Each structure stands twice: as C-alpha cells, then as structure tokens.
Amino acid sequence: MKKSLRDALVGRLSGYDRAVEVGVGREPSVAAALAARGVDVVAVDVHDFPVPDGVSFVRDDVFARADA
C-alpha cells in the first residue's frame, strides 16, 4: 500500500475508539498504525496471518456469514 493512502486512512480512522479491518491479509500496516494511535483494532481474514502487537486477529469468512 502506498504510504500516502495508508496515512490518509489512518488520519481518517484514528478518531474512532475501535476499528475492524476485514481482509487484512499480508498488509496490516493500517491496523498497526491505528493500534499505535490507541485505536482498539481487530483484524479479520479467512486465512491465518500474523498481526502486529496491539492488533487482535479473528479468522472468519464474513461473506459466508452474510449468506447465512
């Protein structure tokens, strides 16, 4: 992800207390930056991926749940 896009997302979302990143994959930089700013972040993906300190991870398929 481009630094300018990441910085824009973090700037916009850092005012919230909590955030969920759906489809975090191998690019947790937004989640990490939000957590560093004190946002409670949960990352969700259908595959297990390591996440930075301060970010919780949940393995789930949100699309499958939407169809249920």
N, CA, C and O atoms as a Tinker XYZ file with bonds, in Angstrom:
   272  protein
     1  N      0.846000   -1.174000    0.000000    73     2
     2  CA     0.000000    0.000000    0.000000    64     1     3
     3  C      0.895000    1.242000    0.000000    63     2     4     5
     4  O      1.910000    1.294000    0.695000    81     3
     5  N      0.507000    2.215000   -0.775000    73     3     6
     6  CA     1.259000    3.464000   -0.812000    64     5     7
     7  C      1.166000    4.163000    0.538000    63     6     8     9
     8  O      0.126000    4.152000    1.197000    81     7
     9  N      2.280000    4.769000    0.930000    73     7    10
    10  CA     2.336000    5.462000    2.213000    64     9    11
    11  C      1.276000    6.560000    2.298000    63    10    12    13
    12  O      0.666000    6.746000    3.352000    81    11
    13  N      1.051000    7.283000    1.212000    73    11    14
    14  CA     0.075000    8.380000    1.240000    64    13    15
    15  C     -1.342000    7.862000    1.484000    63    14    16    17
    16  O     -2.114000    8.492000    2.206000    81    15
    17  N     -1.687000    6.724000    0.890000    73    15    18
    18  CA    -3.012000    6.141000    1.115000    64    17    19
    19  C     -3.137000    5.644000    2.547000    63    18    20    21
    20  O     -4.147000    5.880000    3.210000    81    19
    21  N     -2.097000    4.948000    3.024000    73    19    22
    22  CA    -2.115000    4.470000    4.405000    64    21    23
    23  C     -2.267000    5.640000    5.373000    63    22    24    25
    24  O     -3.087000    5.582000    6.289000    81    23
    25  N     -1.494000    6.689000    5.178000    73    23    26
    26  CA    -1.558000    7.847000    6.064000    64    25    27
    27  C     -2.934000    8.505000    6.028000    63    26    28    29
    28  O     -3.429000    8.961000    7.058000    81    27
    29  N     -3.554000    8.558000    4.851000    73    27    30
    30  CA    -4.893000    9.139000    4.732000    64    29    31
    31  C     -5.919000    8.296000    5.486000    63    30    32    33
    32  O     -6.776000    8.838000    6.184000    81    31
    33  N     -5.835000    6.975000    5.347000    73    31    34
    34  CA    -6.760000    6.089000    6.061000    64    33    35
    35  C     -6.576000    6.208000    7.567000    63    34    36    37
    36  O     -7.550000    6.308000    8.312000    81    35
    37  N     -5.342000    6.196000    8.005000    73    35    38
    38  CA    -5.057000    6.298000    9.439000    64    37    39
    39  C     -5.530000    7.644000    9.974000    63    38    40    41
    40  O     -6.114000    7.711000   11.055000    81    39
    41  N     -5.286000    8.704000    9.233000    73    39    42
    42  CA    -5.742000   10.022000    9.659000    64    41    43
    43  C     -7.250000   10.092000    9.798000    63    42    44    45
    44  O     -7.767000   10.706000   10.731000    81    43
    45  N     -7.948000    9.472000    8.882000    73    43    46
    46  CA    -9.421000    9.487000    8.904000    64    45    47
    47  C     -9.989000    8.612000   10.009000    63    46    48    49
    48  O    -10.977000    8.983000   10.644000    81    47
    49  N     -9.379000    7.454000   10.249000    73    47    50
    50  CA    -9.949000    6.478000   11.181000    64    49    51
    51  C     -9.412000    6.580000   12.602000    63    50    52    53
    52  O     -9.976000    5.969000   13.510000    81    51
    53  N     -8.353000    7.325000   12.819000    73    51    54
    54  CA    -7.738000    7.366000   14.145000    64    53    55
    55  C     -8.581000    8.092000   15.185000    63    54    56    57
    56  O     -8.276000    8.027000   16.376000    81    55
    57  N     -9.618000    8.770000   14.765000    73    55    58
    58  CA   -10.504000    9.434000   15.710000    64    57    59
    59  C    -11.516000    8.504000   16.361000    63    58    60    61
    60  O    -12.237000    8.907000   17.273000    81    59
    61  N    -11.571000    7.274000   15.901000    73    59    62
    62  CA   -12.505000    6.289000   16.457000    64    61    63
    63  C    -11.830000    5.484000   17.561000    63    62    64    65
    64  O    -10.609000    5.327000   17.577000    81    63
    65  N    -12.646000    4.978000   18.483000    73    63    66
    66  CA   -12.121000    4.149000   19.573000    64    65    67
    67  C    -11.806000    2.735000   19.114000    63    66    68    69
    68  O    -10.862000    2.112000   19.601000    81    67
    69  N    -12.606000    2.226000   18.168000    73    67    70
    70  CA   -12.463000    0.839000   17.710000    64    69    71
    71  C    -12.554000    0.780000   16.194000    63    70    72    73
    72  O    -13.209000    1.604000   15.555000    81    71
    73  N    -11.871000   -0.230000   15.631000    73    71    74
    74  CA   -11.919000   -0.430000   14.178000    64    73    75
    75  C    -11.774000   -1.915000   13.876000    63    74    76    77
    76  O    -11.130000   -2.655000   14.619000    81    75
    77  N    -12.385000   -2.339000   12.771000    73    75    78
    78  CA   -12.243000   -3.705000   12.271000    64    77    79
    79  C    -11.699000   -3.607000   10.856000    63    78    80    81
    80  O    -12.259000   -2.908000   10.011000    81    79
    81  N    -10.610000   -4.309000   10.607000    73    79    82
    82  CA   -10.081000   -4.376000    9.244000    64    81    83
    83  C    -10.426000   -5.743000    8.681000    63    82    84    85
    84  O     -9.894000   -6.760000    9.127000    81    83
    85  N    -11.313000   -5.764000    7.706000    73    83    86
    86  CA   -11.757000   -7.013000    7.080000    64    85    87
    87  C    -10.860000   -7.295000    5.880000    63    86    88    89
    88  O    -10.673000   -6.441000    5.014000    81    87
    89  N    -10.310000   -8.506000    5.843000    73    87    90
    90  CA    -9.410000   -8.880000    4.755000    64    89    91
    91  C     -8.017000   -8.306000    4.945000    63    90    92    93
    92  O     -7.421000   -7.785000    4.003000    81    91
    93  N     -7.504000   -8.400000    6.150000    73    91    94
    94  CA    -6.205000   -7.798000    6.475000    64    93    95
    95  C     -5.066000   -8.405000    5.665000    63    94    96    97
    96  O     -4.140000   -7.695000    5.274000    81    95
    97  N     -5.124000   -9.696000    5.411000    73    95    98
    98  CA    -4.102000  -10.349000    4.591000    64    97    99
    99  C     -2.687000  -10.090000    5.057000    63    98   100   101
   100  O     -2.401000  -10.074000    6.255000    81    99
   101  N     -1.811000   -9.888000    4.098000    73    99   102
   102  CA    -0.391000   -9.694000    4.406000    64   101   103
   103  C     -0.016000   -8.220000    4.530000    63   102   104   105
   104  O      1.170000   -7.888000    4.531000    81   103
   105  N     -0.983000   -7.349000    4.632000    73   103   106
   106  CA    -0.711000   -5.910000    4.681000    64   105   107
   107  C     -1.397000   -5.277000    5.894000    63   106   108   109
   108  O     -2.403000   -4.585000    5.741000    81   107
   109  N     -0.866000   -5.508000    7.092000    73   107   110
   110  CA    -1.510000   -4.977000    8.295000    64   109   111
   111  C     -1.040000   -3.575000    8.689000    63   110   112   113
   112  O     -1.195000   -3.182000    9.845000    81   111
   113  N     -0.477000   -2.824000    7.762000    73   111   114
   114  CA     0.115000   -1.538000    8.138000    64   113   115
   115  C     -0.906000   -0.529000    8.650000    63   114   116   117
   116  O     -0.598000    0.246000    9.556000    81   115
   117  N     -2.103000   -0.520000    8.095000    73   115   118
   118  CA    -3.135000    0.401000    8.589000    64   117   119
   119  C     -3.556000   -0.012000    9.991000    63   118   120   121
   120  O     -3.663000    0.831000   10.881000    81   119
   121  N     -3.796000   -1.301000   10.191000    73   119   122
   122  CA    -4.171000   -1.800000   11.518000    64   121   123
   123  C     -3.086000   -1.478000   12.538000    63   122   124   125
   124  O     -3.392000   -1.053000   13.651000    81   123
   125  N     -1.829000   -1.673000   12.173000    73   123   126
   126  CA    -0.712000   -1.397000   13.080000    64   125   127
   127  C     -0.636000    0.084000   13.438000    63   126   128   129
   128  O     -0.439000    0.439000   14.600000    81   127
   129  N     -0.791000    0.937000   12.445000    73   127   130
   130  CA    -0.713000    2.376000   12.690000    64   129   131
   131  C     -1.873000    2.858000   13.555000    63   130   132   133
   132  O     -1.695000    3.724000   14.412000    81   131
   133  N     -3.057000    2.298000   13.331000    73   131   134
   134  CA    -4.200000    2.665000   14.170000    64   133   135
   135  C     -3.983000    2.208000   15.603000    63   134   136   137
   136  O     -4.253000    2.958000   16.542000    81   135
   137  N     -3.498000    0.986000   15.780000    73   135   138
   138  CA    -3.227000    0.479000   17.125000    64   137   139
   139  C     -2.183000    1.347000   17.826000    63   138   140   141
   140  O     -2.293000    1.601000   19.025000    81   139
   141  N     -1.181000    1.798000   17.091000    73   139   142
   142  CA    -0.148000    2.663000   17.664000    64   141   143
   143  C     -0.721000    3.994000   18.131000    63   142   144   145
   144  O     -0.149000    4.651000   19.001000    81   143
   145  N     -1.846000    4.389000   17.556000    73   143   146
   146  CA    -2.511000    5.636000   17.960000    64   145   147
   147  C     -3.578000    5.403000   19.025000    63   146   148   149
   148  O     -4.328000    6.319000   19.365000    81   147
   149  N     -3.649000    4.193000   19.547000    73   147   150
   150  CA    -4.568000    3.911000   20.643000    64   149   151
   151  C     -5.923000    3.382000   20.242000    63   150   152   153
   152  O     -6.802000    3.237000   21.092000    81   151
   153  N     -6.119000    3.089000   18.962000    73   151   154
   154  CA    -7.388000    2.526000   18.499000    64   153   155
   155  C     -7.387000    1.026000   18.791000    63   154   156   157
   156  O     -6.389000    0.347000   18.550000    81   155
   157  N     -8.495000    0.511000   19.305000    73   155   158
   158  CA    -8.662000   -0.923000   19.541000    64   157   159
   159  C     -8.991000   -1.561000   18.194000    63   158   160   161
   160  O    -10.083000   -1.350000   17.666000    81   159
   161  N     -8.066000   -2.338000   17.630000    73   159   162
   162  CA    -8.204000   -2.864000   16.273000    64   161   163
   163  C     -8.344000   -4.382000   16.289000    63   162   164   165
   164  O     -7.587000   -5.088000   16.955000    81   163
   165  N     -9.337000   -4.866000   15.536000    73   163   166
   166  CA    -9.498000   -6.294000   15.281000    64   165   167
   167  C     -9.329000   -6.501000   13.784000    63   166   168   169
   168  O     -9.999000   -5.851000   12.981000    81   167
   169  N     -8.435000   -7.403000   13.411000    73   167   170
   170  CA    -8.214000   -7.751000   12.011000    64   169   171
   171  C     -8.904000   -9.079000   11.730000    63   170   172   173
   172  O     -8.807000  -10.012000   12.529000    81   171
   173  N     -9.597000   -9.170000   10.601000    73   171   174
   174  CA   -10.346000  -10.372000   10.232000    64   173   175
   175  C     -9.887000  -10.834000    8.855000    63   174   176   177
   176  O     -9.695000  -10.023000    7.949000    81   175
   177  N     -9.713000  -12.147000    8.708000    73   175   178
   178  CA    -9.377000  -12.707000    7.403000    64   177   179
   179  C     -9.798000  -14.169000    7.381000    63   178   180   181
   180  O     -9.955000  -14.789000    8.433000    81   179
   181  N     -9.980000  -14.721000    6.187000    73   179   182
   182  CA   -10.347000  -16.136000    6.055000    64   181   183
   183  C     -9.143000  -17.044000    6.267000    63   182   184   185
   184  O     -9.304000  -18.245000    6.484000    81   183
   185  N     -7.946000  -16.487000    6.208000    73   183   186
   186  CA    -6.712000  -17.244000    6.435000    64   185   187
   187  C     -5.997000  -16.671000    7.650000    63   186   188   189
   188  O     -6.134000  -15.489000    7.964000    81   187
   189  N     -5.238000  -17.515000    8.325000    73   187   190
   190  CA    -4.442000  -17.044000    9.455000    64   189   191
   191  C     -3.268000  -16.210000    8.952000    63   190   192   193
   192  O     -2.522000  -16.637000    8.070000    81   191
   193  N     -3.117000  -15.035000    9.515000    73   191   194
   194  CA    -1.991000  -14.162000    9.209000    64   193   195
   195  C     -1.465000  -13.587000   10.510000    63   194   196   197
   196  O     -2.246000  -13.318000   11.423000    81   195
   197  N     -0.171000  -13.395000   10.613000    73   195   198
   198  CA     0.355000  -12.723000   11.801000    64   197   199
   199  C     -0.046000  -11.249000   11.760000    63   198   200   201
   200  O     -0.104000  -10.635000   10.695000    81   199
   201  N     -0.315000  -10.707000   12.925000    73   199   202
   202  CA    -0.655000   -9.290000   13.026000    64   201   203
   203  C      0.284000   -8.635000   14.036000    63   202   204   205
   204  O      0.844000   -9.314000   14.897000    81   203
   205  N      0.453000   -7.342000   13.933000    73   203   206
   206  CA     1.357000   -6.628000   14.839000    64   205   207
   207  C      0.835000   -6.619000   16.275000    63   206   208   209
   208  O     -0.348000   -6.852000   16.524000    81   207
   209  N      1.732000   -6.349000   17.201000    73   207   210
   210  CA     1.327000   -6.173000   18.594000    64   209   211
   211  C      0.260000   -5.091000   18.675000    63   210   212   213
   212  O      0.325000   -4.082000   17.973000    81   211
   213  N     -0.713000   -5.311000   19.532000    73   211   214
   214  CA    -1.785000   -4.345000   19.712000    64   213   215
   215  C     -2.976000   -4.563000   18.803000    63   214   216   217
   216  O     -3.990000   -3.878000   18.935000    81   215
   217  N     -2.867000   -5.511000   17.879000    73   215   218
   218  CA    -3.963000   -5.826000   16.957000    64   217   219
   219  C     -4.443000   -7.238000   17.257000    63   218   220   221
   220  O     -3.644000   -8.174000   17.276000    81   219
   221  N     -5.741000   -7.398000   17.492000    73   219   222
   222  CA    -6.327000   -8.724000   17.691000    64   221   223
   223  C     -6.653000   -9.322000   16.331000    63   222   224   225
   224  O     -6.897000   -8.597000   15.367000    81   223
   225  N     -6.656000  -10.662000   16.258000    73   223   226
   226  CA    -6.954000  -11.324000   14.990000    64   225   227
   227  C     -8.079000  -12.325000   15.179000    63   226   228   229
   228  O     -8.108000  -13.059000   16.168000    81   227
   229  N     -9.013000  -12.353000   14.222000    73   227   230
   230  CA   -10.100000  -13.326000   14.196000    64   229   231
   231  C    -10.120000  -13.946000   12.806000    63   230   232   233
   232  O    -10.173000  -13.239000   11.799000    81   231
   233  N    -10.077000  -15.267000   12.761000    73   231   234
   234  CA   -10.199000  -15.959000   11.470000    64   233   235
   235  C    -11.681000  -16.200000   11.223000    63   234   236   237
   236  O    -12.344000  -16.883000   12.003000    81   235
   237  N    -12.196000  -15.637000   10.135000    73   235   238
   238  CA   -13.620000  -15.750000    9.837000    64   237   239
   239  C    -13.847000  -15.409000    8.369000    63   238   240   241
   240  O    -13.051000  -14.710000    7.743000    81   239
   241  N    -14.939000  -15.913000    7.846000    73   239   242
   242  CA   -15.363000  -15.604000    6.483000    64   241   243
   243  C    -16.626000  -14.760000    6.589000    63   242   244   245
   244  O    -17.725000  -15.294000    6.739000    81   243
   245  N    -16.469000  -13.448000    6.510000    73   243   246
   246  CA   -17.614000  -12.560000    6.701000    64   245   247
   247  C    -18.633000  -12.694000    5.582000    63   246   248   249
   248  O    -19.815000  -12.428000    5.801000    81   247
   249  N    -18.213000  -13.098000    4.392000    73   247   250
   250  CA   -19.161000  -13.284000    3.297000    64   249   251
   251  C    -20.026000  -14.512000    3.524000    63   250   252   253
   252  O    -21.219000  -14.491000    3.221000    81   251
   253  N    -19.449000  -15.574000    4.047000    73   251   254
   254  CA   -20.230000  -16.775000    4.359000    64   253   255
   255  C    -21.264000  -16.461000    5.427000    63   254   256   257
   256  O    -22.393000  -16.947000    5.358000    81   255
   257  N    -20.893000  -15.659000    6.406000    73   255   258
   258  CA   -21.838000  -15.270000    7.456000    64   257   259
   259  C    -22.959000  -14.404000    6.887000    63   258   260   261
   260  O    -24.103000  -14.501000    7.331000    81   259
   261  N    -22.643000  -13.569000    5.921000    73   259   262
   262  CA   -23.658000  -12.704000    5.320000    64   261   263
   263  C    -24.705000  -13.522000    4.576000    63   262   264   265
   264  O    -25.865000  -13.119000    4.495000    81   263
   265  N    -24.302000  -14.669000    4.031000    73   263   266
   266  CA   -25.232000  -15.526000    3.296000    64   265   267
   267  C    -26.047000  -16.426000    4.212000    63   266   268   269
   268  O    -27.035000  -17.016000    3.775000    81   267
   269  N    -25.649000  -16.539000    5.470000    73   267   270
   270  CA   -26.326000  -17.458000    6.407000    64   269   271
   271  C    -27.648000  -16.898000    6.884000    63   270   272
   272  O    -28.342000  -17.540000    7.672000    81   271
